[in-house]
Amino acid sequence: MSRSRELKFRTVTSFQRYVANPVTRRLPFQTLVETTGRTSGLPRRTPVGGRRVGQAFWLVSEYGEKSQYVRNIQADPRVRVRIKGRWYKGTAHLLPQDDARARLKVLPRGNSAAVRALGTDLLTVRVDLTG
């Protein structure tokens, strides 16, 4: 990763981790993905933007496999997703072959614009919801 991309990654992820995420996680209708920490085994909740389509929830990770929640999914794909205040269990699938930029065009605009602007290694994630 180039020096400027690494600086962008560190700046954005630090802001998200210590400022934005602690606030947005508390909002009752913020969409969250809950993974299991790959080292701690503890639940980890990450605010995300995405859209439910049938029995699947689609999102795009702005830093792909560098995102902590993506690394947690690689270790254990069983997740929960909170959509409009309701929790659903599911299995997450990383889809590197999917065109993440095209996928962003059908996901919520505000989040998609932020992901496009801040992201460096976009990765599509599909969560198959089970209940």
C-alpha positions in Angstrom: 0.0 0.0 0.0 1.3 3.4 -0.9 2.3 5.8 1.9 -0.7 8.2 1.1 -3.2 5.3 1.1 -1.7 4.0 4.4 -2.0 7.4 5.9 -5.6 7.7 4.7 -6.4 4.3 6.1 -4.9 5.0 9.5 -6.6 8.4 9.7 -10.1 7.3 8.7 -10.0 4.1 10.7 -8.8 5.9 13.9 -11.6 8.5 13.5 -14.2 5.7 13.0 -12.9 3.6 15.8 -12.6 6.3 18.5 -15.2 8.9 17.4 -17.8 7.9 14.9 -18.5 4.3 15.7 -19.0 4.7 19.5 -21.6 7.3 18.8 -23.4 5.7 15.8 -23.5 2.2 17.5 -25.8 3.7 20.1 -28.4 5.1 17.6 -31.4 2.7 17.7 -31.9 2.4 14.0 -28.3 2.4 12.8 -27.5 -0.8 10.9 -24.9 -2.9 12.7 -23.0 -6.0 11.8 -22.0 -8.1 14.9 -19.1 -10.4 14.4 -17.2 -12.5 16.9 -13.7 -11.2 17.7 -11.2 -13.5 16.2 -8.8 -13.2 19.2 -11.0 -12.2 22.1 -14.1 -14.2 21.1 -16.2 -11.2 22.2 -19.0 -9.7 20.2 -17.9 -6.8 18.0 -20.5 -4.4 16.6 -19.7 -2.3 13.6 -22.0 0.4 12.1 -22.4 -0.2 8.4 -24.5 0.9 5.5 -26.2 -1.6 3.2 -29.5 -2.9 2.0 -31.7 -5.9 2.6 -32.8 -7.7 -0.6 -35.0 -10.6 0.2 -33.2 -12.9 2.6 -29.8 -11.3 2.1 -28.1 -8.2 3.4 -25.6 -6.5 1.1 -22.8 -4.1 2.1 -19.4 -2.9 0.8 -16.4 -2.8 3.1 -14.3 0.3 2.3 -11.0 -1.4 3.3 -11.7 -5.0 2.2 -9.6 -7.6 4.0 -7.9 -4.9 6.1 -11.2 -4.1 7.9 -11.4 -5.6 11.3 -14.9 -6.9 10.9 -14.0 -8.5 7.6 -11.0 -10.2 9.3 -13.5 -11.4 12.0 -15.8 -12.8 9.2 -12.9 -14.7 7.7 -12.3 -16.4 11.1 -16.0 -17.0 11.7 -18.7 -16.1 9.1 -21.6 -16.4 11.6 -22.8 -12.9 12.2 -25.8 -10.9 13.4 -27.2 -7.9 11.5 -29.4 -5.2 13.1 -31.7 -3.8 10.5 -34.2 -1.1 11.5 -33.8 -2.0 15.2 -34.3 -5.8 14.7 -31.5 -8.4 15.0 -31.2 -11.2 12.4 -28.7 -14.1 12.4 -26.8 -14.9 9.3 -23.8 -16.2 7.5 -21.5 -13.7 5.8 -19.8 -14.3 2.5 -16.9 -12.2 1.1 -17.4 -11.7 -2.7 -14.1 -10.3 -4.2 -15.4 -11.2 -7.7 -18.4 -8.9 -7.3 -18.0 -5.4 -8.8 -18.1 -3.4 -5.5 -18.4 0.0 -7.3 -21.4 -1.2 -9.2 -22.9 -2.7 -6.0 -22.6 0.7 -4.3 -24.9 2.2 -6.9 -27.8 0.1 -5.6 -27.1 0.6 -1.9 -28.1 3.7 0.2 -26.6 6.8 -1.4 -25.1 8.6 1.7 -23.1 5.6 2.9 -22.1 4.6 -0.6 -20.7 8.1 -1.3 -18.6 7.9 1.9 -17.4 4.4 1.1 -16.4 5.5 -2.5 -14.7 8.7 -1.2 -12.8 7.1 1.8 -12.3 3.5 0.7 -9.2 2.1 -0.9 -9.9 -1.6 -1.3 -13.6 -2.1 -1.8 -15.0 -5.6 -1.0 -18.6 -6.7 -1.4 -20.1 -8.7 1.6 -23.4 -10.6 1.4 -25.0 -11.9 4.6 -27.5 -14.7 4.1 -30.1 -14.1 6.8 -31.5 -17.1 8.6 -33.9 -15.5 11.2 
